[in-house]
Amino acid sequence: MKTYITGILAVLLSACSANADTTLSFGADFKLTLRQSLMDGATMFSSDELSVKTANNQLISGRLLSVDSENLPQSLNIQQYPDYLLKRTPLTNLPPRNCKAIRE
């Protein structure tokens, strides 16, 4: 009976992992799911952030940012920070102190 159950579990686990995606978790609200085809031959590592280097040398990484980790004023809305960095939102909408902090 134990051999039978072990066999069933092995088949079920191999079936589950055959098409499984890999999820990188950077925090409670920030997760990145990668297709299995990207993970074939990939290397996962951690330096300052969790990263994956694919078989064809593409680098995928992520990192949680906060006003503290980026030395930004507490008054800055960190959710808008990527928009300012990528120049999707002009800095002219910010107080001068926040503009200076982002430019530095």
TORZA-748769 format. One record per residue (C-alpha): chain; residue number from 1; x, y, z; residue in one letter. Coordinates in steps of 0.1 Angstrom, whole numbers, plus 5000, padded with zeros to 4 digits. Layout:
# residues N
R  ch    i     x     y     z  aa
R   A  NUM     X     Y     Z   A
...
END
This chain:
# residues 104
R  ch    i     x     y     z  aa
R   A    1  5000  5000  5000   M
R   A    2  5028  5024  5009   K
R   A    3  5045  5018  4975   T
R   A    4  5012  5024  4957   Y
R   A    5  5007  5057  4975   I
R   A    6  5043  5068  4969   T
R   A    7  5039  5060  4932   G
R   A    8  5007  5081  4930   I
R   A    9  5024  5110  4947   L
R   A   10  5054  5108  4924   A
R   A   11  5031  5109  4893   V
R   A   12  5010  5138  4907   L
R   A   13  5041  5159  4917   L
R   A   14  5058  5154  4883   S
R   A   15  5025  5163  4865   A
R   A   16  5023  5195  4887   C
R   A   17  5058  5206  4880   S
R   A   18  5057  5199  4843   A
R   A   19  5040  5232  4835   N
R   A   20  5047  5251  4867   A
R   A   21  5057  5287  4866   D
R   A   22  5082  5302  4891   T
R   A   23  5072  5330  4913   T
R   A   24  5098  5353  4928   L
R   A   25  5085  5370  4960   S
R   A   26  5101  5403  4969   F
R   A   27  5075  5411  4996   G
R   A   28  5039  5406  5006   A
R   A   29  5026  5427  4977   D
R   A   30  5053  5424  4951   F
R   A   31  5056  5391  4933   K
R   A   32  5069  5383  4898   L
R   A   33  5058  5351  4880   T
R   A   34  5081  5338  4853   L
R   A   35  5072  5312  4826   R
R   A   36  5090  5279  4829   Q
R   A   37  5106  5284  4795   S
R   A   38  5125  5314  4810   L
R   A   39  5137  5293  4839   M
R   A   40  5151  5264  4818   D
R   A   41  5189  5267  4822   G
R   A   42  5185  5299  4843   A
R   A   43  5205  5308  4874   T
R   A   44  5188  5324  4905   M
R   A   45  5210  5345  4928   F
R   A   46  5208  5372  4953   S
R   A   47  5231  5402  4958   S
R   A   48  5213  5434  4968   D
R   A   49  5181  5420  4953   E
R   A   50  5167  5386  4941   L
R   A   51  5177  5380  4905   S
R   A   52  5174  5355  4877   V
R   A   53  5199  5352  4848   K
R   A   54  5183  5333  4819   T
R   A   55  5201  5308  4797   A
R   A   56  5204  5335  4770   N
R   A   57  5219  5360  4795   N
R   A   58  5188  5382  4802   Q
R   A   59  5188  5395  4837   L
R   A   60  5155  5399  4856   I
R   A   61  5156  5413  4891   S
R   A   62  5135  5433  4915   G
R   A   63  5138  5452  4947   R
R   A   64  5115  5468  4971   L
R   A   65  5120  5505  4975   L
R   A   66  5110  5529  5003   S
R   A   67  5116  5565  5011   V
R   A   68  5141  5553  5037   D
R   A   69  5160  5530  5014   S
R   A   70  5162  5557  4988   E
R   A   71  5169  5586  5012   N
R   A   72  5138  5605  5001   L
R   A   73  5117  5629  5021   P
R   A   74  5089  5613  5040   Q
R   A   75  5064  5635  5022   S
R   A   76  5071  5619  4988   L
R   A   77  5045  5594  4977   N
R   A   78  5067  5564  4970   I
R   A   79  5040  5549  4947   Q
R   A   80  5047  5578  4922   Q
R   A   81  5085  5575  4924   Y
R   A   82  5088  5552  4894   P
R   A   83  5068  5577  4873   D
R   A   84  5092  5605  4882   Y
R   A   85  5123  5583  4875   L
R   A   86  5110  5572  4842   L
R   A   87  5099  5608  4834   K
R   A   88  5063  5598  4829   R
R   A   89  5053  5625  4854   T
R   A   90  5070  5659  4854   P
R   A   91  5089  5669  4885   L
R   A   92  5073  5704  4883   T
R   A   93  5043  5690  4902   N
R   A   94  5065  5684  4933   L
R   A   95  5077  5707  4961   P
R   A   96  5113  5718  4955   P
R   A   97  5127  5696  4983   R
R   A   98  5112  5665  4967   N
R   A   99  5125  5675  4932   C
R   A  100  5160  5679  4945   K
R   A  101  5159  5645  4963   A
R   A  102  5148  5627  4931   I
R   A  103  5174  5645  4909   R
R   A  104  5202  5634  4933   E
END
